[in-house]
Amino acid sequence: MATYTQLNQNEIQKLADNYHLQITEFAPLDGGNGNSSHLIKTRKNTYVLTVCDDKTIDEVFKMGQLLLLLEINNVQCNRLITTHSGDILTTYTSVKEPKAVMLKGYIEGQVIEVLDEVMLFDVGKQAAKLNQITAPDYLPSNHPYGRQLFPQVIGLNIDSEYEAWLAKEIEYLQRNLSDDLPRGLIHGDLFFDNLLFDYKSDKPDELVFKAIIDFEEACHYYSVFELGMAAVGTCIDDDINVNLDKVRALVAGYQQVRSLHSMEKQSLQLFIRYAAVATSYWRFNKYNVEEAEINKADHHWQMVVLAKSVRDMSANDFLTAVF
């Protein structure tokens, strides 16, 4: 990610003054969408300072409230640092308008692109723990790139073949998604790059789960959607095939904490397909409509192929393999 807001040392120290911190080092961080993050260090601790370029102050305030709620419930994630006066955020006054700024504790860990079954079992447990938290009223009741948004790219004629396929997927989801499925607080974007692992101090060749990061897509939505998106984000081989052994490990970990309802088990295959469709929509909209990038303009097709492969699986074979 490009750093949208460039901060110099004086600007960073001025923001850090709101937390009574004296900065000794700082550096921009890559990653995330729609914000600019900097790693800042004091003599004692390390933090992540984020200027939220694409979110309103109210949206960032709610995100801060969520992080405090997650801390209360012992979810392994970044800890929000409040200002010396107890405020959730502060602001950076740019040339155009004030931008919300958050400070979080830095978590030592690394992103692992290919997760093994032991790691996925732990991810499943953490996802279930999160999903059991009562969703606060301020969270949206739809996923930020869920099916309610798909129609807005139909008919643009940017990629007519994709748009026609997406229109059929909209119809399929409309017919098959049940409003009776349980809903809860979900992260909504459990891809591998939103998970941190680190090596054990006594076993330097063994990775352990450290944290879930980036809760920008959190919402009050179908709980099983969490597993569907996690399967798409962590259980794919060769970019286009679902590894059912990995999905089984993910689900087994999840059910150590929260048992899936029968209807959720029957719907999991559908929700993996839904998650692949949603991700295809996000990529198409991001790289062809909002921020056109020629080198990423066809990235949505990877998820189309994945959604089709999930569609073509035998339902009985899927359930037998996963449960």
N, C-alpha and C positions, 0 to 999 in steps of 0.2 A: 504494500500500500504506500502511495506517496504520502508524505507528511503535508497535510493541508495547511496547518498553521505553523509557521516557523517562529520559534521562540528563541530569543537570545538569553544570555546568562542573567542579565538584569531583570528581564521579564519573568523568568522562571523563579528567581529569588523573591521577586515581589509577590508572586502567587504563593510561594512557600511560606512567606511571612504570615499568611493566614493560618498556618498550622504551627507557627513558632519553630520552623525548621531552618537550619543553616546548611545550605547546599554546598557540598564539596566537589561533586562530579555530576554531569548530566549528559545524556545522549539520546537522540531520537530512536524510536522503536518502529520496526515494520510490523504489519499485521493489522487485521480488523478492517472494517469498512466505515467510512463516514466520520472518522475521528483522527486525532493526532496525539500520539502517546510518546512520552519521554520517560526514560529511566533516570531517576534522580537518587543521589546518595547523600547521606549525612555521615558523620563519623560512626554512628551506631547502626543505622538501618538503611534499607533500600526500598524505594517506592516506585509506583507507576503514576505519573501525572498525565491525565487525559483531557485534552480540549475537544469537546464534542461539537464538531463542525456542522454535522447534518441533523442534529436533534435540538428541539426546543428546550428551554430551561425547565419547563414543566415535565417533559419526557425524561430528562436526566434526573430530576428530583425523584421521580417515581422509580427509576432504576436504582438510585441510591437507597430508597426505602426497601426495595427488594433485597439488596445486598445485606442490609441490616437484618431483615427477616431471615435470610439464609444463615447468617451468623448465629442468630438465636437458636436455629434448628440444627446447628453443627454440620451444615453442608460444607464439604471441602471445596472452597472457592476463594477468590480474592476477598480480603477484608477491607471494607470501606473505612477510610480514615476521616473523621469529622474535623472541622476547623476548630481552632482554639475556643470559639464561642459556641460550639456544638452544632454548627450547620452542616447539612449533608453535602453542599457544594459551595463553590465560590464562582466568580465570573472573570473572564478575560475580556477586556474591552478592546475590540479590534477596530479597524477603520470603519466598518459598516455597522455592526451591532454587537452587543455583548454576547459572549459564548459561555456556556456552562463548562465548568472545570471540576473534575473529580480526582481525588487522590485515593489510591488503593495500595495496600501492602503488596510487595513483590513476592512471588512464590518461586523458589528455586526449583526448576524442573525443565523438562524438554518435551517437545512434540514428537511423537513416534508415528510415522505414517502407516506402518504395517503392525497391527496389534495381534498378539497371539491369543489363544483361547483363555488362558489364565488372566490376562489383562482385560479381556472382554467380560469375563465373569465379574470382575471388580467394577467395570463400567456399568454393567447391568445393576449391581447392588446400589451404586450411587444414584443411578437414574430413578430407581424405585423409591429410594429415600426421599429424593426431591419431589417425586410425583405425589407422595403422601402428605405433603404440606398443604394446608388449606390455602387456596389461591386468593390473594387479596383482591378487593373490588377494583383497584386501579389498573389491573392487568387487562389487556384486550381479550375479548372472547373469541377472536379468530386468530389463526396463525398469520404472521406478518406477510408471508407470501403463499398463503393457502388458496384454496380453490375459488374463494369469492373474488379473487383478483384476476384469475385466468382470462375471463372474457375481454379484459381491456386490451389484450394484444391480438385478439382475433380480428381479422379484416385489415390489418395494417399492410399486408402484402409485402412484408420484408422477407419472409420465408413462407411462402404459401403452403408448401408441403407440411411444414411444422405446424402452422396455424390450423390446418385442416385436421391433423392428428390430434392436436390439443382440444379442438372442439368436440371430437369424439370422446376423448378422455373426460371432459367436463360432463357429458351426458352419462357416461358410465358411472362416474363418482356420484352424480345426482341420484341415480337409480339404486346404488348399492351401499352408500354410507348411511348408517343408522344413527339417529339422534338419541337412541337409548344407551349408547355406549358411555361408560364412565368418563368423566372429565376431571382434570386436575391441573395443578401447576406443572408446566413443562418448560424445559430449557428451549426446546424447539429447533436446535441446530447442533446436535451432538455428532459433529464430524470430528475426525481424528485431530484436526488442528485446534479444536476447542477443549482438548484433554491434555493434561500434563502428567508425565511420569518422571521418576528419577530412580537412580540406582541406590540400593541399600548400602549403608556404610559398612556393614559387616559382610555383605555379599555383592561385590562390585559388578558381578555379571547378571544380577537379578533386578529387573525393573519393578517398581511398585507404583500404584496410583497415588497422585498427589492432589490434583484439583480439576474441577470443571471451570472453564473461564468463558467470558463473553456471553452475558445473559441478555443481549440486546433483542433477541427474538422470543424471550420468555412470554408466555401467555397462558390463559385458562382455556385449555383445549382438550381434545380426546387424549387420554393418557396413553393409549396404545400408539398414537402418532409418534410419541417419544421413541418407542422401540423401532418403529418404521424408519424414522429419520436416522436413528443410530445405526441401523442395519445398512442403510445406504452410505452413511458416512464412515463406517468402520469395518464392514464385512464384505467388501467387494474385491474379487480377484480380477486381474487383467482389465480393470476399469469398467467391465460390463457384465460380470457374472456374480451373483450372490453366492457366497460361500455358506452353505447351510450348517456346516459344523461350527462356524463362527457365530452364526445367528443362534444356534442352540446354546452355546456358551453364554452369550449375551442374555438370552431369555432365562437360562438357569440361574444366573446371578440375580437377575431382576426378581425372580420368584422366591429367592431366599428371603427377600424383604417384603414383597407385595405379590400375592397370588393373582394371576390374571383370571378374569371372569371367563366363562366358557365362550361367550360372545366375542371377547377380545381375542382369544386364541383363534377362533374361526375367522376373525377379521385381520389378523396380523399380515398375511400375505397381501391383502388388499391395501393395507397401510404402507407396506414397503413400496408397492407400486405407486401409491399416492405420493409418498415422499420423493420418489424419483421424478414423478411428473412435476411436483412443486419445485424441485431443484432445477429441472429443465426450464420451467417458466422463469425462475429467478435469473438464471444465466441469460436466457433470451432477452428478457427485459433490461437487464443490467448492461449487457454488451452490445445490444442492437438498438435500444430505445433511449435509456437514460444516459449512458456514457459509451457511445459507440466505439468499439475497439476492433479493428479489422482482424487482428491476430487471435481474437477470442470470439469472433462473431458466430462460429459454429459449435461452440462448446456445449450448447444445449443438447446436441445430438447424442452425446455420450449417455446422457440420462434417458433419452428416448429409447436407445437400444437396451438399457438396463430395465426400464419399465416394461418393455415388450418381453424381455426374457422372464421377468417375474410373472407377467400375464400368462405366459405359455407353460408355466410349471403346473404339474398335476396337483390339485388341492390336497389330495390324500397323501401324495409323496411329500409335499411340503410339511404337513402336520406330523407325519410319521418321523421325518428327519429332525424337526425342531422340538417336538414335544414327546 
